[in-house]
């Protein structure tokens, strides 16, 4: 894995930068959903998952509870 220099992420074109930010948000959402589902399959409570993510159990359940992640 190569390390990223922060300067490599700098652009003067806002459209390019914002598209990159959007792509990162979408990727983070997919990764989160996968790991929340795995945690639920492993028997984790919504409170444990929320603690691991730094959010409340209510917010993580609201976000992921209806996606078939083990309500």
Beta strands, then each sheet from edge to edge (+ up, - down):
end
